[in-house]
Amino acid sequence: MKKWWWLISGVLLAYAACKTKKNIDAPMAVKEDIPESASKPACEPVVVAAFQTMEDSAGAQVAIPKEVYQDGNCLRITYQYSGCQEGKAKLVWNGLLLKSYPPQALLAMYVSDVGDCERLLEGFGEFDLNVLAQHTDSIVMLRFRDFDGRLPYYLNRD
């Protein structure tokens, strides 16, 4: 009698554990009537150069990233710098990937043409890092100069 009880309990447990199979091949609904004005602007390409080259250039200073996030193929950065006026921001990658999994890239923000003031200003920039796709095909951990933490950047993300 105990054998039957265990057999019936096992069958009922196995039956309860089975779930209906979901159809994962069903097409997803795509909204096609997006106005052109809602499309995102193109991002600035990242500059591939040695950090020392940027630091030696006249008028370029290091900007401190405050908020960094990925939106599609664009990396969006809010940063701070000192100066009198709005400057031209550049995101610089030294062209090297650290050998780790996932690979890591060290980046630095620079701002030029800001004037000689001590006023603290805030800026915003959008940058395209798909130049990294020449070296890897999926994910890169981004590390920023003067910014705590790392950000996973997914390449070719739509």
N, C-alpha and C positions, 0 to 999 in steps of 0.2 A: 504494500500500500504506500509506503514511504517513497518507493521508486517512482510510482505513478505521480505522486504529488510533486516531486522534483521535476519530472519530465513535463508535466502540465505547466508548472510555474515557469520553467525555462522557455517553453513555447510562447506563453503569454508575454513574458518579458521581452523576448525577441520580436514579437509582433508589435508590442508597444513602442519599441525602439525604432522601428522602421517608420520613415516619414515618406510622404508622397514626394516624388521626384519633381523638382521645379524645372520649368522650361527656361534654360538660360540662353537659348538661341533666339528668343523673341526680339524683334527689332525695337529699338528705343525711339520714342517720339523726339523729333528734332524740330525746334522752332525755326522757321525759315524767314519770317517776316521781321527781321531785326533791321532797324533803320541804319543807314550808313553813318549817321552822326553818332551812333552809339559804339561804333568800332573804335578800338583802342589805337592810340598813336604809336608809331614805330619807336622803339627804344634806341638810345644811343649805343653804339658799339663800345665794348670795353677796349681800353688801350693796352697793348701788350708791350711793355718796356720795363727796364730795370727801375726799381724805386729811386735809386740814386739819380737817375736821369731826370725824373720829375722834380726831385728836391733841389737839384742844381739849376733848374730852369728859372728864369727871372719871374718873380711874381707868383709862383706856385707855393701854396702852403697846404699842410695836412688838414683835412677836415675830419671831424669825429662822427662816425655813424651813431645814431641814436635808436633808429628803428629800421630793421631790414626784413623784407619778406618777398616771396616769389608770387607773381601773378601771371599765370600762363608762361610765356617765354621771357617775360621781363622781370628783372630784379629791381624792386622799388626800395629806395633808401632815403630816409630823412636824416639829415646831418647838420652839425653845427660847425661854425668857423668864426674867426674874428676878422672884421673889416668894416669898410664904410658903405659898401654897395654890394649888390648881388653879383656874384662871380660866375664863371663858367666852371662847372663841375666835371671832373674826369674820374672814372673808376679805372684803376690800373692793376693789371695782373702781371707778375714778373715772368710769366711763361713757364713756370715749373709746377709740376704736380708732385706732392709728397707720395711716396710709395706706401700706401696703406689701403685698407678696404673699408669703406670706399676711399678713393683718392681724395687728397685735400689740396685746395688752392688757397694761397695767401693773397689777399687783395688789400689795396689802400685807396682811400678817397683823397683827391686833391682839388683845390679850388684856386683859380687864377683870376687876376684883374679885380681884386676886391678893395684896393686902396690901403692906406696906412692908418687905420683906426684900431682902437681896442674894443669896439662894440661887438657884442656877441650876436651873430645872425644865424638864422636857420634856413636851410635849403632843402629841396627835394629833387631827386633825380631818378630816371628810369634807364636801366642798362640791359643790353642784350649780351648774355654770356655764352651764346652758342658757339663761340670760337673754341670753347672747351670740348665740343663734340669731336674735334679733330683728334683728341687724345683719349677720350673715353666715351661710352655710348649710353650711360644710364644716369648715374648720380655722382655728384661731387660734393664733398663737404667744404663749405666756404668758411674761411677764417679771415677776419678783418683786423687790420691794424687799429689799435686803440678801441676795440670793441670786444666785450666779453662774450664768450659763447661761440658756437658754430651754427651754420645754417645748411641743411641739406638742400641742394639745388638739383632739381630733376630736369635733365636735358630733353629737348624736343617735346615739351609738354604743351598741349593745346587746351 
